[in-house]
Amino acid sequence: MMRPQFLVSCACFALLLTSACPGAFAAAKDEPQVVDGIAAVVNGDVITESQIRMLVGPRERLLHSQFHGEELQKQLKAVREAALKDLVDRQLIVQAFKKEQFTIPDYFVEQRMNDIIRENFGGDRNTFIKTLQAQNFTLSEFRKMEQEKIIVAAMRGKNVKPQTVASPSKIEEYYRTHHDEFTSKEEIKLRMIMIPSRGVDAAASQKALAEEILGKIAGGADFERMAQMYSEDSTRDVGGDWGWVERKTLAGPLEKIAFGLKKGKVSNIIELGGNYYIIKVEDRRGGETKSLADARPDIEKKLIEQESQRLQENWIAGLRQKATIRTF
């Protein structure tokens, strides 16, 4: 029959899904035991709180190390809501699978189990079973979970079939509207001399000093040496060397002038915030934009992925629309 054959071929996608491993179980070993409860009911099928805890455990431990207080609670809530949504979607897909009377051969699920034991437990089935038992997880529960992963992958393969190519017009439109995505980060290697005004009374003399320095540089004086002698910012000892600087690092007026200079060029005096600046751009890199021909493969891949995601969301939305779902 076509149906079993279809599922066996499609189920290979499941091998790409995240598999269980000793670390994943061990990480939950010290978790306090919580009385199970009902998180949702999907067309009469129950999703439990323990299923959510199993799914979000590693992520929650990471969040506890990154956030505290209200922000931690906000992050935990978002993770649990996302996990419940995933479990509801999975249940809907499994129900659709059963409704269409598809089947997966037992040997295929068993082979998947053997692969997990070989890849993550060194082929030691006893260690695998003991790890499950330590987490109050039965072998049949784990087999059921892996079977559902295979079902989900197979059903997605059957119901989500995006085009394998993107139209030239869509590729060109994406390229035109995402120009920055194909432009490398622009950076300049910068040196700077800063002369403070020292207040209204000294402003004129300080500006005259800046003009004198600029004149010396124009006459051949070494910029680095001038910065060591006269600059009064934190880079003085290294000859005003700012290293490689990208956009949005400098104050707006300084950035505009600095990024407008060609390699090796020195600015005029820049007055900003009562201080006087002289900038030299020693080198430049980046700022090049890929041609449409070079960007085309990446754009096509992204558009196909977006289309696949859209079709999947529409398919799941259709299952949800027909379902009776209660959350608690």
Backbone torsions as a table, in degrees:
resi	resn	phi	psi	omega
1	MET	NA	154.6	-176.3
2	MET	-72.4	-34.2	-171.0
3	ARG	-65.7	-52.2	177.6
4	PRO	-57.8	-41.0	-179.3
5	GLN	-62.3	-40.7	178.5
6	PHE	-60.9	-45.4	-177.3
7	LEU	-66.8	-38.2	179.8
8	VAL	-63.4	-42.1	-179.0
9	SER	-69.7	-41.1	-178.0
10	CYS	-73.1	-29.2	-172.9
11	ALA	-67.0	-13.4	177.6
12	CYS	-60.1	-23.0	177.7
13	PHE	-62.0	-28.3	-176.6
14	ALA	-65.5	-24.2	-179.3
15	LEU	-66.5	-15.1	178.3
16	LEU	-87.2	-9.9	-177.3
17	LEU	-76.5	161.1	179.4
18	THR	-64.7	128.3	180.0
19	SER	-100.6	163.3	177.6
20	ALA	-74.9	150.1	178.2
21	CYS	-144.9	163.3	-177.5
22	PRO	-56.2	-39.7	-179.0
23	GLY	-61.6	-37.6	-177.8
24	ALA	-64.7	-38.8	178.4
25	PHE	-76.8	-43.1	-176.0
26	ALA	-62.9	-32.1	-178.0
27	ALA	-61.0	-26.6	-177.5
28	ALA	-96.4	4.5	-171.3
29	LYS	-61.2	-38.3	-175.6
30	ASP	-92.9	7.6	178.4
31	GLU	-65.0	139.2	176.6
32	PRO	-65.2	143.5	178.9
33	GLN	-75.4	126.7	-177.5
34	VAL	-117.7	136.2	177.9
35	VAL	-62.2	132.8	-175.1
36	ASP	-72.1	154.7	177.6
37	GLY	-145.9	174.8	-179.5
38	ILE	-92.6	124.5	178.3
39	ALA	-94.5	-34.3	-179.2
40	ALA	-162.2	157.9	172.9
41	VAL	-126.5	123.8	-176.3
42	VAL	-116.7	105.8	-177.2
43	ASN	50.6	38.9	178.5
44	GLY	92.2	-15.3	178.1
45	ASP	-88.9	134.7	-173.8
46	VAL	-92.1	136.8	168.8
47	ILE	-111.3	126.6	-173.0
48	THR	-98.0	162.4	175.8
49	GLU	-62.8	-34.5	-179.5
50	SER	-65.5	-32.3	176.4
51	GLN	-64.5	-39.6	177.6
52	ILE	-66.1	-45.1	-179.3
53	ARG	-60.6	-39.5	179.3
54	MET	-62.8	-37.4	-176.1
55	LEU	-76.3	-38.3	-172.7
56	VAL	-99.5	-5.2	-174.9
57	GLY	-47.2	-58.8	-178.7
58	PRO	-60.0	-40.2	-179.5
59	ARG	-66.4	-38.6	180.0
60	GLU	-65.3	-39.3	179.1
61	ARG	-63.8	-37.2	177.0
62	LEU	-65.2	-42.4	180.0
63	LEU	-62.9	-37.7	178.8
64	HIS	-62.1	-28.2	179.3
65	SER	-84.7	-12.7	-175.3
66	GLN	-108.4	-28.4	-173.6
67	PHE	-130.5	163.6	177.5
68	HIS	-143.5	162.6	173.4
69	GLY	60.4	-138.5	-175.6
70	GLU	-62.9	-37.3	-179.7
71	GLU	-65.3	-38.5	176.8
72	LEU	-61.2	-46.4	-180.0
73	GLN	-62.2	-38.0	178.1
74	LYS	-63.9	-44.4	-179.8
75	GLN	-66.5	-42.1	179.2
76	LEU	-62.5	-42.6	179.7
77	LYS	-61.2	-43.4	-179.3
78	ALA	-64.2	-40.8	-179.8
79	VAL	-66.0	-42.4	-178.9
80	ARG	-68.8	-38.3	177.4
81	GLU	-64.0	-40.7	178.3
82	ALA	-65.0	-39.3	179.4
83	ALA	-65.3	-42.6	178.7
84	LEU	-63.5	-41.4	177.6
85	LYS	-60.1	-44.1	178.6
86	ASP	-61.5	-41.4	-179.5
87	LEU	-68.0	-37.9	177.1
88	VAL	-64.0	-45.6	178.9
89	ASP	-61.1	-41.4	179.4
90	ARG	-62.6	-41.3	-179.3
91	GLN	-65.4	-38.9	177.3
92	LEU	-63.0	-40.6	179.7
93	ILE	-66.5	-42.2	178.2
94	VAL	-63.3	-40.0	177.7
95	GLN	-64.2	-39.8	177.7
96	ALA	-64.4	-37.5	176.9
97	PHE	-59.9	-46.6	-179.0
98	LYS	-68.6	-37.3	-179.4
99	LYS	-62.3	-36.4	179.4
100	GLU	-83.2	1.4	175.0
101	GLN	60.0	36.8	172.1
102	PHE	-78.6	162.5	176.4
103	THR	-140.6	154.0	172.9
104	ILE	-119.9	126.2	180.0
105	PRO	-58.5	140.9	-180.0
106	ASP	-57.0	-35.7	-176.2
107	TYR	-65.5	-27.4	-179.8
108	PHE	-69.9	-42.3	177.7
109	VAL	-66.3	-40.9	179.7
110	GLU	-63.5	-38.1	177.7
111	GLN	-64.2	-38.9	176.9
112	ARG	-62.0	-42.7	177.5
113	MET	-61.6	-43.7	-180.0
114	ASN	-63.5	-37.6	177.9
115	ASP	-62.5	-42.0	179.6
116	ILE	-63.7	-44.5	-179.6
117	ILE	-63.5	-40.6	-179.1
118	ARG	-69.9	-44.6	-173.7
119	GLU	-76.9	-33.4	-172.4
120	ASN	-112.8	-13.0	-178.7
121	PHE	-129.0	17.8	177.4
122	GLY	62.0	23.7	180.0
123	GLY	81.1	4.1	-177.6
124	ASP	-89.8	101.0	-177.6
125	ARG	-67.3	-34.8	179.9
126	ASN	-63.6	-42.0	177.8
127	THR	-62.9	-40.6	178.2
128	PHE	-59.7	-48.9	-178.1
129	ILE	-65.2	-41.2	179.2
130	LYS	-64.2	-36.1	177.7
131	THR	-64.4	-41.0	176.9
132	LEU	-63.2	-45.6	-177.9
133	GLN	-62.6	-37.7	-179.4
134	ALA	-62.7	-23.6	179.7
135	GLN	-105.1	17.5	-179.2
136	ASN	55.1	41.6	-176.9
137	PHE	-122.9	119.3	-177.3
138	THR	-83.0	160.1	178.9
139	LEU	-62.4	-38.7	-179.3
140	SER	-67.4	-35.8	177.3
141	GLU	-65.1	-41.8	179.8
142	PHE	-67.3	-40.2	178.0
143	ARG	-61.7	-41.5	179.3
144	LYS	-62.4	-41.2	-179.8
145	MET	-64.1	-43.6	179.5
146	GLU	-68.0	-36.8	177.2
147	GLN	-62.0	-40.3	-180.0
148	GLU	-68.0	-34.2	175.3
149	LYS	-61.0	-42.6	179.3
150	ILE	-64.9	-42.4	179.5
151	ILE	-61.1	-46.5	-178.7
152	VAL	-60.6	-45.6	180.0
153	ALA	-63.0	-41.9	-179.0
154	ALA	-66.6	-43.2	-179.1
155	MET	-68.0	-35.6	175.9
156	ARG	-65.5	-40.4	177.8
157	GLY	-62.2	-33.0	-178.8
158	LYS	-78.3	-39.8	-170.7
159	ASN	-99.8	-15.2	-179.4
160	VAL	-115.7	101.4	-175.8
161	LYS	-128.6	82.9	179.6
162	PRO	-72.4	164.3	175.2
163	GLN	-65.1	148.3	-178.8
164	THR	-88.6	-5.6	175.5
165	VAL	-136.1	153.1	176.6
166	ALA	-105.3	146.5	-177.4
167	SER	-68.3	144.8	178.7
168	PRO	-56.0	-37.1	-178.7
169	SER	-65.4	-38.0	178.7
170	LYS	-69.8	-37.2	177.4
171	ILE	-63.0	-45.3	-179.8
172	GLU	-65.1	-38.8	178.9
173	GLU	-64.9	-42.7	179.5
174	TYR	-62.6	-43.3	179.8
175	TYR	-61.0	-41.6	-177.5
176	ARG	-69.2	-35.9	-175.6
177	THR	-94.5	-3.4	178.8
178	HIS	-128.7	45.5	-175.1
179	HIS	-55.4	-43.5	-176.7
180	ASP	-62.2	-29.1	-177.8
181	GLU	-64.2	-24.5	-176.3
182	PHE	-110.8	13.4	177.4
183	THR	-110.0	124.5	-179.0
184	SER	-68.7	153.5	-177.2
185	LYS	-62.2	127.8	-178.8
186	GLU	-88.2	130.7	-179.6
187	GLU	-137.1	151.6	174.0
188	ILE	-127.4	146.8	174.3
189	LYS	-94.1	116.5	-162.9
190	LEU	-119.4	140.8	164.5
191	ARG	-122.4	148.6	-175.8
192	MET	-145.1	140.9	172.0
193	ILE	-113.9	129.9	180.0
194	MET	-120.8	123.9	176.9
195	ILE	-114.8	114.0	-180.0
196	PRO	-73.2	152.7	-177.4
197	SER	-76.9	-28.5	-178.6
198	ARG	61.2	34.2	175.8
199	GLY	92.0	172.0	-174.0
200	VAL	-61.1	-41.7	-174.5
201	ASP	-66.0	-32.5	-175.6
202	ALA	-101.6	-1.6	-173.6
203	ALA	-58.4	-44.6	-176.6
204	ALA	-63.6	-44.0	-179.3
205	SER	-67.7	-35.5	179.1
206	GLN	-69.3	-37.4	176.3
207	LYS	-66.8	-37.6	177.2
208	ALA	-63.2	-37.2	176.7
209	LEU	-63.4	-43.5	179.3
210	ALA	-61.9	-40.3	179.3
211	GLU	-66.7	-35.6	177.6
212	GLU	-65.5	-43.0	179.3
213	ILE	-62.4	-45.4	179.7
214	LEU	-60.5	-39.0	178.2
215	GLY	-63.7	-41.1	178.5
216	LYS	-63.5	-41.3	179.0
217	ILE	-64.2	-42.5	178.6
218	ALA	-63.0	-28.9	179.5
219	GLY	-84.9	0.9	175.9
220	GLY	114.7	-2.4	179.3
221	ALA	-64.0	147.2	-178.6
222	ASP	-73.7	126.3	-177.4
223	PHE	-60.0	-45.3	-178.5
224	GLU	-58.8	-43.1	-180.0
225	ARG	-66.2	-40.4	178.2
226	MET	-62.3	-39.6	178.7
227	ALA	-65.1	-41.4	178.4
228	GLN	-63.4	-32.9	-177.0
229	MET	-82.8	-37.8	-168.0
230	TYR	-120.2	-26.7	-174.3
231	SER	-66.0	148.6	-178.2
232	GLU	-127.5	36.3	171.8
233	ASP	-113.4	-176.2	-172.2
234	SER	-68.7	-11.6	-178.0
235	THR	-98.1	9.2	-175.8
236	ARG	-55.9	-47.2	-174.7
237	ASP	-65.0	-21.0	178.9
238	VAL	-106.8	26.0	175.5
239	GLY	68.6	32.9	178.9
240	GLY	71.1	20.1	-174.7
241	ASP	-78.6	116.9	175.7
242	TRP	-97.9	-3.4	-177.3
243	GLY	68.4	-153.9	179.5
244	TRP	-82.2	126.9	-175.4
245	VAL	-123.3	133.2	175.8
246	GLU	-102.9	171.3	-179.4
247	ARG	-61.3	152.7	-179.7
248	LYS	73.2	14.4	174.0
249	THR	-92.0	-42.6	-178.9
250	LEU	-90.3	163.5	171.5
251	ALA	-60.1	148.7	-173.4
252	GLY	-47.1	-53.8	-178.7
253	PRO	-61.8	-37.8	177.8
254	LEU	-67.7	-42.1	-179.9
255	GLU	-61.4	-44.4	-177.7
256	LYS	-58.9	-44.6	-178.6
257	ILE	-72.6	-44.5	-176.7
258	ALA	-61.0	-46.3	-177.8
259	PHE	-76.5	-9.3	175.7
260	GLY	-90.5	-8.0	-179.6
261	LEU	-84.3	144.4	174.4
262	LYS	-81.6	163.2	179.2
263	LYS	-56.3	129.2	177.9
264	GLY	87.8	-5.1	-176.3
265	LYS	-90.5	153.7	179.5
266	VAL	-116.5	140.6	-179.0
267	SER	-77.7	167.4	164.7
268	ASN	-75.3	-179.6	177.5
269	ILE	-70.6	132.5	-180.0
270	ILE	-112.4	120.6	178.3
271	GLU	-97.3	122.6	-177.5
272	LEU	-150.1	125.1	177.5
273	GLY	59.7	29.4	179.2
274	GLY	85.4	-2.0	178.8
275	ASN	-111.5	166.3	-178.0
276	TYR	-120.9	131.8	-175.5
277	TYR	-124.2	145.5	170.2
278	ILE	-128.5	129.2	-173.6
279	ILE	-118.9	141.1	171.6
280	LYS	-127.0	129.7	176.1
281	VAL	-98.5	110.2	-176.6
282	GLU	-84.2	-27.4	-178.6
283	ASP	-161.2	163.1	178.3
284	ARG	-137.8	151.5	172.7
285	ARG	-154.5	159.2	179.8
286	GLY	76.7	-168.1	179.8
287	GLY	84.2	-0.1	179.3
288	GLU	-85.4	145.0	179.6
289	THR	-108.8	130.8	176.3
290	LYS	-61.1	144.8	173.6
291	SER	-71.7	162.5	177.9
292	LEU	-59.4	-38.7	-179.7
293	ALA	-62.3	-41.4	180.0
294	ASP	-73.1	-32.8	-177.1
295	ALA	-83.1	-17.8	-172.7
296	ARG	-52.7	-48.4	-178.6
297	PRO	-58.3	-42.7	-180.0
298	ASP	-66.6	-40.6	179.8
299	ILE	-64.9	-44.4	-179.1
300	GLU	-61.4	-43.2	178.1
301	LYS	-60.2	-44.3	-178.8
302	LYS	-65.5	-42.0	-179.9
303	LEU	-64.8	-38.8	177.7
304	ILE	-65.5	-40.9	177.4
305	GLU	-63.8	-41.2	178.6
306	GLN	-64.0	-40.5	178.7
307	GLU	-65.4	-40.4	177.6
308	SER	-61.9	-43.1	178.9
309	GLN	-64.3	-40.4	179.7
310	ARG	-63.7	-44.7	179.7
311	LEU	-64.6	-39.5	178.7
312	GLN	-64.1	-43.8	179.3
313	GLU	-63.6	-38.8	178.1
314	ASN	-65.8	-41.1	179.0
315	TRP	-62.6	-48.1	179.1
316	ILE	-64.4	-38.5	178.9
317	ALA	-61.4	-37.6	177.9
318	GLY	-65.1	-40.5	177.3
319	LEU	-64.8	-41.4	180.0
320	ARG	-64.8	-39.5	-177.4
321	GLN	-61.8	-33.3	-177.7
322	LYS	-89.1	-6.4	-172.0
323	ALA	-98.3	161.2	170.0
324	THR	-106.8	112.0	-174.3
325	ILE	-123.7	127.9	175.9
326	ARG	-123.8	129.4	176.1
327	THR	-113.0	154.7	-174.8
328	PHE	-126.9	NA	NA
